[in-house]
Amino acid sequence: MKTRIKELRKKHKLSQEELALAVGVTRQTITSLECEKYTASLVLAYKIAKFFSLSIEEVFDFSEMEEF
Amino acid sequence: MKKFQEKVRRRIIFVSILFCLFATYIIILLFFKDNLPGLSDNNRMFQLGFFSSIELLMIIGLIKHIRALKNKEKLKKLYIEENDERTILIMQKSGDWGIAISIIGLALGGIIASFFDQTIFLTLIGATLFLSFVKFFLKKLFSYKY
């Protein structure tokens, strides 16, 4: 899933480690999210969005999600 | 975090007890080998290597956990390391795949062994059935639990 995490992190001048520690995951998880290899759970998506004071939709792009 | 702190403390106590038990066994293997007549020298050396490696791993784990107990930052990192959702997902997926591959490997081994030795064939097929049962049981257990 496409995300704006990298862009937002750079805007706030944060390292992956700092963001990871703030939202309670490992640095590798942030890397995977930024590389679009891993899709965050709802709780993690909420934590990241809350950390940047944005809504989930503003951080995560749901437009390319498969619909059944 | 207090709950996790308590969990780490209990873990340290448990591992320390195991460490002492294994250390005692290593001492017995090293200095009282005459009291273990049923154990061949090869098996004794294997057990010595095995238990020494476990002891080493325990020391590394104990140091990590004791440091985490003394430092809140390290405790938080340990908590994150253990509860990271991606790590948990990887563990779940690899566990499932690991058992599946083991079942296929054992079954294939059993079939090949059936051409040569009946005992090995039965042992491998028994292990295959046991693992299949474990996989089935765990699947049922966790689907009931979650």
Backbone of each chain as ProteinMPNN parsed JSONL, in Angstrom:
{"seq_chain_A": "MKTRIKELRKKHKLSQEELALAVGVTRQTITSLECEKYTASLVLAYKIAKFFSLSIEEVFDFSEMEEF", "coords_chain_A": {"N_chain_A": [[0.826, -1.2, 0.0], [0.47, 2.22, -0.814], [2.073, 4.882, 0.894], [2.445, 7.954, 2.793], [4.437, 8.11, 4.535], [7.289, 8.29, 4.477], [7.685, 10.796, 3.301], [6.373, 12.47, 5.153], [7.87, 11.926, 7.407], [10.363, 12.927, 6.704], [9.694, 15.569, 6.427], [9.168, 16.242, 9.031], [11.653, 15.977, 10.011], [12.638, 13.508, 11.037], [14.165, 10.46, 12.076], [14.022, 7.029, 10.912], [14.232, 5.337, 13.063], [13.508, 6.969, 15.225], [10.819, 7.552, 14.646], [9.833, 4.971, 14.684], [10.207, 4.248, 17.363], [8.489, 6.046, 18.544], [5.96, 5.211, 17.695], [5.885, 2.645, 18.515], [6.994, 0.371, 17.154], [9.405, -1.693, 15.345], [12.398, -0.438, 13.689], [12.693, -1.705, 11.277], [10.094, -2.304, 10.536], [9.056, 0.192, 9.906], [10.686, 0.738, 7.715], [9.779, -1.273, 5.95], [7.145, -0.429, 5.615], [7.517, 2.01, 4.352], [8.676, 1.141, 2.014], [6.575, -0.036, 0.86], [6.125, -2.727, 1.275], [4.917, -3.905, 3.338], [1.736, -3.927, 4.914], [0.23, -1.823, 7.172], [-1.342, -2.548, 10.349], [-4.638, -1.703, 11.539], [-4.443, -0.445, 14.002], [-1.755, 0.358, 14.089], [-1.7, 2.037, 11.861], [-3.408, 4.009, 12.756], [-1.946, 4.98, 14.938], [0.321, 6.035, 13.648], [-0.837, 7.99, 11.997], [-1.96, 9.612, 13.943], [0.314, 10.455, 15.251], [1.41, 12.191, 13.36], [-0.522, 14.046, 13.397], [-2.663, 13.767, 11.59], [-5.308, 12.443, 9.452], [-6.068, 8.925, 8.958], [-6.496, 8.389, 6.248], [-5.11, 10.431, 5.094], [-2.517, 9.736, 5.363], [-2.227, 7.092, 4.485], [-2.706, 5.552, 1.347], [-5.585, 4.504, -0.008], [-6.609, 4.121, -2.471], [-5.685, 2.327, -4.396], [-6.479, -0.088, -3.531], [-7.548, -3.497, -3.684], [-10.8, -4.364, -4.745], [-13.599, -6.314, -3.823]], "CA_chain_A": [[0.0, 0.0, 0.0], [1.235, 3.473, -0.88], [1.939, 5.723, 2.091], [3.212, 9.218, 2.768], [5.247, 8.089, 5.772], [8.649, 8.799, 4.23], [7.559, 12.241, 3.044], [6.032, 13.126, 6.42], [9.01, 11.757, 8.324], [11.407, 13.876, 6.288], [9.163, 16.912, 6.696], [9.319, 16.466, 10.482], [13.08, 15.735, 10.299], [12.724, 12.36, 11.958], [14.784, 9.243, 11.524], [13.118, 5.865, 10.989], [14.343, 4.827, 14.441], [12.729, 7.865, 16.101], [9.397, 7.334, 14.368], [9.522, 3.607, 15.144], [10.12, 4.28, 18.823], [7.307, 6.838, 18.913], [4.699, 4.483, 17.441], [5.982, 1.318, 19.143], [7.368, -0.748, 16.277], [10.841, -1.688, 15.061], [12.801, 0.376, 12.533], [12.476, -2.516, 10.071], [8.682, -2.196, 10.146], [8.911, 1.492, 9.224], [11.314, 0.566, 6.394], [8.86, -2.064, 5.118], [5.979, 0.401, 5.293], [7.953, 3.007, 3.369], [8.945, 0.437, 0.741], [5.278, -0.604, 0.442], [6.189, -4.196, 1.318], [4.08, -4.339, 4.454], [0.551, -3.095, 5.16], [0.067, -1.645, 8.623], [-2.634, -2.889, 10.954], [-5.447, -0.509, 11.792], [-3.901, 0.21, 15.206], [-0.511, 1.041, 13.721], [-2.062, 3.128, 10.947], [-3.983, 5.056, 13.605], [-0.855, 5.575, 15.729], [1.172, 6.848, 12.768], [-1.616, 9.164, 11.594], [-2.104, 10.46, 15.132], [1.632, 11.039, 15.513], [1.602, 13.32, 12.443], [-1.754, 14.857, 13.529], [-3.423, 13.685, 10.341], [-6.229, 11.292, 9.466], [-5.456, 7.732, 8.34], [-6.572, 8.522, 4.783], [-4.107, 11.401, 4.633], [-1.195, 9.088, 5.412], [-2.259, 5.861, 3.688], [-3.479, 5.683, 0.114], [-6.439, 3.312, -0.166], [-7.224, 4.151, -3.803], [-5.29, 1.176, -5.21], [-6.843, -1.338, -2.845], [-8.412, -4.389, -4.464], [-12.177, -4.438, -4.265], [-14.226, -7.607, -4.165]], "C_chain_A": [[0.867, 1.26, 0.0], [0.997, 4.289, 0.398], [2.743, 7.015, 1.92], [4.171, 9.274, 3.955], [6.636, 8.715, 5.559], [8.635, 10.328, 4.084], [7.299, 12.996, 4.37], [7.19, 13.064, 7.416], [10.106, 12.769, 7.999], [10.978, 15.312, 6.598], [9.352, 17.262, 8.178], [10.756, 16.23, 10.961], [13.274, 14.616, 11.336], [13.458, 11.213, 11.281], [13.764, 8.108, 11.627], [13.069, 5.331, 12.414], [13.462, 5.657, 15.388], [11.229, 7.653, 15.907], [8.963, 5.966, 14.906], [9.306, 3.585, 16.655], [8.844, 5.01, 19.277], [6.003, 6.071, 18.718], [4.76, 3.033, 17.924], [6.18, 0.154, 18.198], [8.884, -0.702, 16.044], [11.125, -0.82, 13.827], [12.52, -0.369, 11.226], [11.028, -2.428, 9.584], [8.435, -0.885, 9.408], [9.508, 1.398, 7.816], [10.363, -0.174, 5.461], [7.635, -1.27, 4.7], [6.342, 1.408, 4.199], [8.213, 2.383, 2.005], [7.685, -0.217, 0.179], [5.293, -2.13, 0.405], [5.225, -4.743, 2.374], [2.899, -3.381, 4.63], [0.31, -3.027, 6.663], [-1.305, -2.112, 9.098], [-3.386, -1.582, 11.213], [-4.875, 0.28, 12.972], [-2.639, 0.998, 14.863], [-0.791, 2.226, 12.802], [-2.593, 4.32, 11.751], [-2.872, 5.778, 14.39], [0.006, 6.501, 14.873], [0.443, 8.133, 12.37], [-1.733, 10.154, 12.756], [-0.783, 11.178, 15.437], [1.875, 12.264, 14.633], [0.409, 14.285, 12.48], [-2.549, 14.912, 12.225], [-4.442, 12.553, 10.459], [-5.54, 10.12, 8.76], [-5.421, 7.875, 6.817], [-5.53, 9.501, 4.238], [-2.695, 10.8, 4.619], [-1.155, 7.874, 4.485], [-3.183, 6.038, 2.488], [-4.273, 4.391, -0.143], [-6.999, 3.19, -1.606], [-6.881, 2.914, -4.638], [-5.65, -0.168, -4.582], [-7.76, -2.171, -3.708], [-9.823, -4.42, -3.87], [-12.803, -5.749, -4.703], [-15.694, -7.434, -4.493]], "O_chain_A": [[1.862, 1.349, 0.719], [-0.122, 4.371, 0.907], [3.589, 7.141, 1.035], [4.654, 10.342, 4.33], [7.09, 9.547, 6.345], [9.456, 11.039, 4.664], [7.927, 14.016, 4.653], [7.451, 14.01, 8.159], [10.693, 13.384, 8.89], [11.794, 16.152, 6.978], [9.65, 18.403, 8.533], [11.039, 16.277, 12.159], [13.966, 14.769, 12.343], [13.375, 11.028, 10.066], [12.768, 8.219, 12.342], [12.016, 4.929, 12.91], [12.763, 5.109, 16.241], [10.469, 7.583, 16.872], [7.892, 5.817, 15.494], [8.354, 2.986, 17.155], [8.214, 4.632, 20.264], [5.052, 6.252, 19.478], [3.799, 2.281, 17.762], [5.614, -0.922, 18.396], [9.558, 0.224, 16.496], [10.231, -0.513, 13.039], [12.162, 0.232, 10.213], [10.763, -2.471, 8.383], [7.706, -0.845, 8.417], [8.932, 1.9, 6.85], [10.159, 0.239, 4.319], [7.142, -1.41, 3.581], [5.583, 1.626, 3.255], [7.999, 3.014, 0.97], [7.731, -0.875, -0.86], [4.579, -2.752, -0.382], [4.783, -5.89, 2.303], [3.056, -2.166, 4.508], [0.2, -4.053, 7.334], [-2.288, -2.076, 8.358], [-2.817, -0.495, 11.114], [-4.829, 1.51, 12.947], [-2.47, 2.143, 15.282], [-0.19, 3.29, 12.95], [-2.273, 5.475, 11.468], [-2.857, 7.005, 14.491], [0.375, 7.596, 15.297], [1.02, 9.22, 12.399], [-1.619, 11.366, 12.574], [-0.768, 12.345, 15.828], [2.463, 13.25, 15.077], [0.341, 15.225, 11.689], [-3.039, 15.966, 11.819], [-4.442, 11.803, 11.434], [-4.55, 10.307, 8.053], [-4.43, 7.522, 6.178], [-5.123, 9.414, 3.079], [-1.801, 11.305, 3.941], [-0.167, 7.654, 3.784], [-4.279, 6.59, 2.594], [-3.707, 3.342, -0.45], [-7.763, 2.273, -1.907], [-7.671, 2.494, -5.483], [-5.201, -1.226, -5.022], [-8.642, -1.643, -4.384], [-10.002, -4.494, -2.654], [-12.566, -6.229, -5.811], [-16.377, -8.411, -4.802]]}, "seq_chain_B": "MKKFQEKVRRRIIFVSILFCLFATYIIILLFFKDNLPGLSDNNRMFQLGFFSSIELLMIIGLIKHIRALKNKEKLKKLYIEENDERTILIMQKSGDWGIAISIIGLALGGIIASFFDQTIFLTLIGATLFLSFVKFFLKKLFSYKY", "coords_chain_B": {"N_chain_B": [[3.579, -0.887, 30.893], [4.618, -1.757, 33.253], [3.647, -4.3, 33.67], [5.042, -5.696, 31.735], [7.604, -5.342, 32.672], [7.499, -6.848, 34.982], [7.118, -9.32, 33.832], [9.558, -9.649, 32.512], [11.223, -9.773, 34.717], [10.351, -12.15, 35.922], [11.035, -13.877, 33.916], [13.816, -13.687, 33.989], [14.355, -14.866, 36.461], [13.415, -17.488, 36.014], [15.083, -18.333, 33.872], [17.538, -18.131, 35.154], [17.328, -20.157, 37.08], [17.161, -22.398, 35.411], [19.648, -22.13, 34.224], [21.383, -22.675, 36.378], [20.691, -25.355, 36.848], [21.472, -26.595, 34.443], [24.167, -25.975, 34.509], [24.971, -27.484, 36.698], [24.548, -30.033, 35.656], [26.439, -30.017, 33.61], [28.774, -29.956, 35.114], [28.574, -32.449, 36.328], [28.772, -34.05, 34.032], [31.366, -33.434, 33.311], [33.097, -33.969, 35.528], [32.178, -36.189, 36.922], [32.023, -38.498, 35.371], [32.258, -41.229, 35.669], [30.08, -41.953, 37.111], [28.105, -42.125, 35.319], [27.531, -44.597, 33.712], [26.085, -45.612, 31.551], [26.413, -43.846, 29.502], [28.027, -43.171, 26.528], [31.34, -42.092, 25.483], [31.255, -40.46, 23.242], [28.587, -39.588, 23.193], [28.575, -38.231, 25.594], [30.321, -36.121, 25.084], [28.875, -34.869, 23.094], [26.604, -34.043, 24.521], [27.849, -32.332, 26.307], [28.741, -30.26, 24.613], [26.293, -29.416, 23.608], [24.844, -28.553, 25.923], [26.612, -26.609, 26.85], [26.49, -24.718, 24.828], [23.848, -23.918, 25.064], [23.963, -22.764, 27.589], [25.615, -20.6, 27.058], [23.988, -19.119, 25.331], [21.976, -18.557, 27.138], [23.322, -16.889, 28.938], [23.802, -14.655, 27.332], [21.158, -13.867, 26.825], [20.304, -13.377, 29.454], [21.961, -11.212, 30.203], [21.031, -9.274, 28.423], [18.356, -9.009, 29.273], [18.661, -8.249, 31.974], [19.964, -5.807, 31.685], [17.924, -4.434, 30.397], [16.037, -4.282, 32.41], [17.217, -2.465, 34.091], [17.31, -0.139, 32.679], [15.075, 2.114, 31.371], [14.686, 2.916, 28.737], [15.879, 0.867, 27.287], [14.258, -1.19, 28.077], [11.85, -0.482, 26.906], [12.594, -0.738, 24.244], [13.062, -3.474, 24.129], [10.515, -4.386, 24.635], [9.17, -3.409, 22.387], [10.556, -4.825, 20.42], [9.684, -7.42, 20.949], [6.958, -7.23, 20.62], [6.389, -6.247, 18.147], [4.317, -5.798, 15.369], [4.839, -6.645, 12.721], [6.952, -8.439, 13.024], [5.674, -10.393, 14.536], [3.787, -11.279, 12.679], [5.512, -12.344, 10.717], [6.662, -14.405, 12.189], [4.417, -15.999, 12.688], [3.673, -16.733, 10.083], [6.017, -18.025, 9.169], [6.175, -20.12, 10.968], [3.951, -21.65, 10.351], [4.527, -22.35, 7.7], [6.922, -23.666, 8.159], [6.189, -25.991, 9.61], [4.592, -27.201, 7.676], [6.453, -27.717, 5.603], [8.165, -29.439, 6.986], [6.443, -31.625, 7.406], [5.988, -32.493, 4.755], [8.636, -33.105, 3.992], [9.301, -35.145, 5.85], [7.392, -37.072, 5.192], [8.113, -37.661, 2.535], [10.696, -38.621, 2.999], [10.028, -40.863, 4.519], [8.668, -42.407, 2.623], [10.743, -42.935, 0.812], [12.463, -44.284, 2.534], [11.005, -46.583, 2.965], [11.734, -48.373, 1.036], [14.078, -49.389, 1.933], [14.351, -49.79, 4.777], [12.249, -51.017, 7.245], [11.836, -50.158, 9.897], [12.835, -47.519, 9.995], [11.123, -46.395, 8.135], [8.612, -46.668, 9.438], [9.097, -45.082, 11.683], [9.53, -42.531, 10.546], [7.08, -42.095, 9.275], [5.437, -42.147, 11.472], [6.374, -39.856, 12.785], [5.605, -37.979, 10.885], [2.815, -38.205, 10.992], [2.436, -37.412, 13.622], [3.358, -34.731, 13.562], [1.49, -33.696, 11.741], [-0.797, -33.973, 13.226], [-0.189, -32.22, 15.325], [-0.113, -29.785, 13.9], [-2.776, -29.629, 13.011], [-4.103, -29.625, 15.483], [-3.088, -27.26, 16.66], [-4.048, -25.365, 14.866], [-6.799, -25.607, 15.21], [-6.949, -24.96, 17.906], [-6.006, -22.269, 17.997], [-7.838, -21.066, 16.298], [-10.051, -21.303, 17.79], [-9.339, -19.835, 19.989], [-8.875, -17.223, 19.015]], "CA_chain_B": [[5.0, -1.28, 30.902], [4.911, -2.433, 34.532], [3.349, -5.716, 33.458], [6.148, -6.256, 30.966], [8.75, -5.325, 33.593], [7.31, -8.018, 35.854], [7.314, -10.481, 32.96], [11.007, -9.752, 32.301], [11.794, -10.197, 36.001], [10.027, -13.578, 36.082], [11.819, -14.58, 32.902], [15.192, -13.735, 34.48], [14.392, -15.869, 37.538], [13.241, -18.805, 35.393], [16.291, -18.672, 33.108], [18.629, -18.326, 36.122], [17.165, -21.498, 37.66], [17.557, -23.342, 34.358], [21.093, -21.971, 34.058], [22.026, -23.402, 37.487], [20.464, -26.787, 36.63], [22.318, -27.034, 33.331], [25.566, -25.878, 34.956], [25.197, -28.666, 37.545], [24.645, -31.197, 34.773], [27.733, -29.923, 32.908], [29.789, -30.355, 36.101], [28.462, -33.918, 36.442], [29.314, -34.628, 32.789], [32.808, -33.209, 33.247], [33.908, -34.515, 36.625], [31.647, -37.44, 37.508], [31.617, -39.335, 34.232], [32.187, -42.641, 36.092], [28.735, -42.189, 37.653], [27.175, -42.223, 34.188], [28.092, -45.706, 32.931], [25.311, -45.869, 30.326], [26.669, -42.794, 28.516], [29.302, -43.35, 25.826], [32.152, -40.874, 25.44], [30.754, -39.601, 22.147], [27.341, -38.956, 23.643], [28.916, -37.296, 26.68], [30.892, -34.933, 24.454], [27.77, -34.186, 22.406], [25.793, -33.369, 25.543], [28.65, -31.219, 26.842], [28.677, -29.195, 23.609], [24.907, -28.942, 23.529], [24.47, -27.779, 27.11], [27.469, -25.419, 26.95], [25.95, -23.715, 23.886], [22.613, -23.376, 25.662], [24.389, -21.901, 28.694], [26.118, -19.372, 26.454], [22.812, -18.362, 24.867], [21.272, -18.078, 28.335], [24.08, -15.759, 29.489], [23.53, -13.505, 26.456], [19.774, -13.463, 27.103], [20.225, -12.814, 30.813], [22.589, -9.881, 30.191], [20.107, -8.389, 27.7], [17.179, -8.766, 30.099], [19.046, -7.511, 33.19], [20.202, -4.43, 31.234], [16.614, -3.835, 30.103], [15.37, -3.991, 33.692], [17.849, -1.317, 34.737], [17.208, 1.044, 31.838], [13.707, 2.181, 30.816], [14.778, 3.012, 27.268], [16.169, -0.484, 26.778], [13.068, -1.998, 28.364], [10.879, -0.137, 25.87], [13.075, -1.329, 22.987], [12.833, -4.918, 24.234], [9.06, -4.565, 24.501], [8.838, -3.195, 20.971], [11.155, -5.962, 19.7], [8.875, -8.622, 21.174], [5.552, -7.035, 20.268], [6.266, -5.614, 16.831], [3.293, -6.547, 14.624], [5.413, -7.282, 11.531], [7.72, -9.588, 13.505], [4.699, -11.425, 14.931], [3.234, -11.815, 11.44], [6.551, -13.181, 10.1], [6.784, -15.623, 13.007], [3.226, -16.835, 12.452], [3.724, -17.293, 8.737], [7.128, -18.968, 9.032], [5.843, -21.302, 11.764], [2.994, -22.415, 9.564], [5.264, -22.918, 6.572], [7.945, -24.59, 8.701], [5.553, -27.274, 9.917], [4.145, -27.799, 6.41], [7.639, -28.242, 4.911], [8.633, -30.6, 7.763], [5.534, -32.748, 7.135], [6.259, -32.984, 3.395], [9.972, -33.71, 4.013], [9.259, -36.411, 6.596], [6.592, -38.032, 4.417], [8.943, -38.089, 1.403], [11.758, -39.456, 3.589], [9.398, -42.136, 4.902], [8.391, -43.186, 1.403], [12.036, -43.418, 0.295], [12.992, -45.257, 3.501], [10.226, -47.833, 2.901], [12.423, -49.296, 0.13], [15.302, -49.912, 2.553], [14.258, -50.225, 6.17], [10.883, -50.911, 7.76], [11.827, -49.394, 11.157], [12.985, -46.085, 9.665], [9.877, -46.024, 7.461], [7.553, -46.492, 10.44], [9.462, -43.936, 12.536], [9.298, -41.285, 9.809], [5.632, -41.936, 9.058], [4.917, -41.796, 12.806], [6.711, -38.445, 13.013], [4.75, -37.205, 9.965], [1.453, -38.181, 11.545], [2.473, -36.614, 14.843], [3.432, -33.31, 13.173], [0.205, -33.34, 11.128], [-1.731, -33.843, 14.342], [0.166, -30.971, 16.022], [-0.556, -28.667, 13.042], [-4.236, -29.614, 13.047], [-4.502, -29.254, 16.835], [-2.771, -25.843, 16.88], [-4.959, -24.575, 14.034], [-8.098, -25.63, 15.878], [-6.799, -24.249, 19.181], [-5.916, -20.83, 17.788], [-9.072, -20.526, 15.718], [-10.999, -21.236, 18.899], [-8.881, -18.787, 20.894], [-9.036, -15.883, 18.412]], "C_chain_B": [[5.375, -2.022, 32.195], [4.696, -3.937, 34.421], [4.517, -6.397, 32.745], [7.402, -6.355, 31.832], [8.702, -6.568, 34.506], [7.562, -9.313, 35.083], [8.817, -10.737, 32.75], [11.679, -10.275, 33.57], [11.574, -11.699, 36.208], [10.857, -14.424, 35.124], [13.269, -14.752, 33.371], [15.319, -14.825, 35.552], [14.329, -17.275, 36.938], [14.517, -19.25, 34.664], [17.467, -18.905, 34.062], [18.553, -19.721, 36.747], [17.605, -22.556, 36.649], [19.071, -23.334, 34.167], [21.843, -22.781, 35.121], [21.883, -24.915, 37.283], [21.387, -27.324, 35.541], [23.795, -27.012, 33.735], [25.909, -27.09, 35.82], [25.381, -29.906, 36.675], [25.983, -31.199, 34.026], [28.863, -30.368, 33.84], [29.78, -31.883, 36.259], [29.081, -34.592, 35.215], [30.837, -34.529, 32.746], [33.586, -34.003, 34.295], [33.4, -35.827, 37.223], [31.211, -38.408, 36.414], [31.53, -40.812, 34.607], [30.812, -42.993, 36.664], [27.677, -42.309, 36.553], [27.635, -43.359, 33.262], [27.367, -45.957, 31.605], [25.634, -44.895, 29.203], [28.033, -43.001, 27.848], [30.041, -42.013, 25.779], [31.669, -39.888, 24.384], [29.511, -38.848, 22.572], [27.604, -37.922, 24.732], [29.452, -35.983, 26.08], [29.799, -34.133, 23.726], [26.942, -33.383, 23.406], [26.526, -32.17, 26.133], [28.563, -30.018, 25.903], [27.305, -28.565, 23.577], [24.561, -28.037, 24.711], [25.344, -26.529, 27.287], [26.936, -24.325, 26.032], [24.693, -23.08, 24.465], [22.966, -22.41, 26.789], [24.852, -20.545, 28.158], [24.96, -18.484, 25.985], [22.046, -17.772, 26.052], [21.979, -16.859, 28.925], [23.788, -14.502, 28.672], [22.119, -12.955, 26.733], [19.637, -12.803, 28.457], [20.8, -11.404, 30.856], [21.628, -8.864, 29.553], [18.913, -8.008, 28.593], [17.502, -7.96, 31.364], [19.289, -6.034, 32.837], [18.876, -3.716, 30.988], [15.877, -3.465, 31.385], [15.918, -2.728, 34.341], [17.653, -0.016, 33.964], [15.85, 1.074, 31.126], [13.68, 2.213, 29.292], [14.98, 1.626, 26.652], [14.977, -1.41, 26.987], [12.006, -1.748, 27.29], [11.278, -0.777, 24.545], [12.835, -2.837, 22.974], [11.353, -5.239, 24.042], [8.642, -4.45, 23.041], [9.326, -4.378, 20.137], [10.254, -7.201, 19.784], [7.438, -8.483, 20.695], [5.334, -6.368, 18.918], [5.338, -6.45, 15.949], [3.838, -7.262, 13.395], [6.204, -8.534, 11.929], [6.782, -10.736, 13.871], [4.106, -12.088, 13.688], [4.235, -12.763, 10.764], [6.674, -14.5, 10.854], [5.616, -16.568, 12.758], [3.317, -17.521, 11.105], [4.821, -18.33, 8.614], [6.855, -20.244, 9.821], [4.929, -22.221, 10.989], [3.693, -23.123, 8.407], [6.273, -23.955, 7.037], [7.352, -25.956, 8.961], [5.147, -27.971, 8.618], [5.328, -28.432, 5.668], [8.169, -29.481, 5.634], [7.771, -31.824, 7.466], [5.835, -33.351, 5.755], [7.612, -33.715, 3.362], [9.971, -35.062, 4.692], [8.495, -37.475, 5.81], [7.405, -38.57, 3.237], [10.059, -39.023, 1.876], [11.221, -40.835, 3.947], [9.155, -43.025, 3.702], [9.699, -43.766, 0.839], [12.584, -44.513, 1.213], [12.261, -46.595, 3.427], [10.881, -48.859, 1.961], [13.594, -49.998, 0.824], [15.092, -50.499, 3.939], [12.863, -49.963, 6.736], [10.812, -50.024, 9.016], [11.903, -47.891, 10.88], [11.699, -45.578, 9.011], [8.778, -45.727, 8.486], [7.819, -45.273, 11.329], [9.125, -42.624, 11.83], [7.802, -41.038, 9.577], [4.951, -41.554, 10.388], [5.153, -40.325, 13.105], [5.847, -37.544, 12.131], [3.339, -37.071, 10.532], [1.392, -37.302, 12.789], [2.483, -35.127, 14.505], [2.118, -32.829, 12.554], [-0.839, -33.113, 12.219], [-1.479, -32.532, 15.084], [-0.339, -29.771, 15.232], [-2.082, -28.508, 13.105], [-4.729, -29.101, 14.407], [-4.273, -27.758, 17.085], [-3.717, -24.937, 16.092], [-6.331, -24.47, 14.706], [-8.048, -24.788, 17.153], [-6.823, -22.74, 18.973], [-7.17, -20.253, 17.143], [-10.157, -20.45, 16.785], [-10.668, -20.039, 19.802], [-9.118, -17.387, 20.325], [-10.258, -15.849, 17.498]], "O_chain_B": [[6.322, -2.807, 32.222], [5.442, -4.736, 34.988], [4.924, -7.506, 33.092], [8.162, -7.32, 31.741], [9.712, -7.226, 34.757], [8.138, -10.267, 35.607], [9.282, -11.876, 32.802], [12.584, -11.108, 33.511], [12.483, -12.423, 36.614], [11.316, -15.517, 35.457], [13.874, -15.808, 33.184], [16.272, -15.604, 35.548], [15.108, -18.149, 37.318], [14.97, -20.385, 34.815], [18.302, -19.775, 33.813], [19.573, -20.386, 36.924], [18.329, -23.492, 36.99], [19.695, -24.377, 33.975], [22.808, -23.482, 34.815], [22.829, -25.668, 37.514], [22.004, -28.378, 35.7], [24.569, -27.894, 33.365], [26.994, -27.658, 35.699], [26.263, -30.727, 36.929], [26.588, -32.253, 33.832], [29.789, -31.062, 33.421], [30.83, -32.522, 36.315], [29.816, -35.572, 35.336], [31.514, -35.412, 32.219], [34.602, -34.627, 33.989], [34.128, -36.498, 37.954], [30.168, -39.052, 36.517], [30.819, -41.574, 33.953], [30.421, -44.16, 36.704], [26.504, -42.562, 36.83], [28.081, -43.1, 32.145], [27.966, -46.456, 30.652], [25.185, -45.084, 28.073], [29.065, -43.006, 28.519], [29.458, -40.952, 26.001], [31.667, -38.673, 24.585], [29.385, -37.644, 22.352], [26.951, -36.88, 24.79], [29.084, -34.89, 26.511], [29.795, -32.902, 23.738], [26.621, -32.216, 23.181], [25.925, -31.136, 26.423], [28.339, -28.892, 26.346], [27.165, -27.343, 23.527], [24.061, -26.925, 24.543], [24.881, -25.514, 27.807], [26.927, -23.149, 26.397], [24.494, -21.869, 24.374], [22.34, -21.359, 26.929], [24.534, -19.494, 28.714], [24.952, -17.273, 26.208], [21.538, -16.652, 25.99], [21.329, -15.909, 29.359], [23.559, -13.427, 29.225], [21.921, -11.746, 26.857], [18.945, -11.795, 28.602], [20.216, -10.506, 31.463], [21.436, -7.759, 30.062], [18.516, -6.845, 28.657], [16.724, -7.101, 31.777], [18.885, -5.133, 33.571], [18.721, -2.542, 31.326], [15.177, -2.454, 31.437], [15.204, -2.012, 35.042], [17.807, 1.074, 34.516], [15.522, 0.161, 30.369], [12.803, 1.638, 28.647], [14.355, 1.264, 25.656], [14.72, -2.301, 26.177], [11.347, -2.678, 26.825], [10.433, -1.292, 23.811], [12.456, -3.408, 21.952], [10.986, -6.215, 23.387], [7.876, -5.264, 22.526], [8.613, -4.873, 19.264], [10.091, -7.931, 18.806], [6.774, -9.476, 20.4], [4.215, -5.972, 18.59], [5.537, -7.655, 15.795], [3.374, -8.349, 13.05], [6.134, -9.56, 11.253], [7.051, -11.896, 13.563], [3.943, -13.307, 13.645], [3.864, -13.84, 10.298], [6.775, -15.569, 10.252], [5.797, -17.779, 12.632], [3.075, -18.721, 10.984], [4.61, -19.393, 8.031], [7.253, -21.331, 9.4], [5.12, -23.437, 10.977], [3.49, -24.312, 8.164], [6.458, -24.99, 6.396], [7.935, -26.972, 8.583], [5.333, -29.179, 8.471], [5.219, -29.55, 5.164], [8.572, -30.454, 4.996], [8.289, -32.927, 7.293], [5.924, -34.57, 5.61], [7.728, -34.796, 2.786], [10.561, -36.018, 4.189], [8.901, -38.637, 5.768], [7.397, -39.771, 2.964], [10.337, -40.054, 1.264], [11.876, -41.849, 3.708], [9.397, -44.231, 3.743], [9.755, -44.93, 0.444], [13.098, -45.53, 0.748], [12.827, -47.629, 3.783], [10.624, -50.058, 2.068], [14.049, -51.053, 0.381], [15.596, -51.58, 4.243], [12.366, -48.837, 6.707], [9.873, -49.247, 9.188], [11.149, -47.099, 11.445], [11.242, -44.471, 9.297], [8.107, -44.697, 8.425], [6.901, -44.532, 11.682], [8.522, -41.724, 12.416], [7.328, -39.906, 9.674], [4.021, -40.749, 10.416], [4.27, -39.629, 13.606], [5.409, -36.478, 12.564], [2.754, -35.989, 10.552], [0.438, -36.551, 12.992], [1.72, -34.35, 15.078], [1.681, -31.706, 12.804], [-1.65, -32.19, 12.146], [-2.419, -31.817, 15.432], [-0.922, -28.848, 15.801], [-2.601, -27.399, 13.235], [-5.633, -28.269, 14.486], [-5.131, -27.072, 17.64], [-4.134, -23.885, 16.575], [-6.936, -23.4, 14.761], [-8.96, -24.015, 17.446], [-7.546, -22.017, 19.658], [-7.534, -19.104, 17.395], [-11.071, -19.63, 16.695], [-11.55, -19.34, 20.302], [-9.513, -16.475, 21.051], [-10.556, -14.812, 16.904]]}, "name": "protein", "num_of_chains": 2, "seq": "MKTRIKELRKKHKLSQEELALAVGVTRQTITSLECEKYTASLVLAYKIAKFFSLSIEEVFDFSEMEEFMKKFQEKVRRRIIFVSILFCLFATYIIILLFFKDNLPGLSDNNRMFQLGFFSSIELLMIIGLIKHIRALKNKEKLKKLYIEENDERTILIMQKSGDWGIAISIIGLALGGIIASFFDQTIFLTLIGATLFLSFVKFFLKKLFSYKY"}
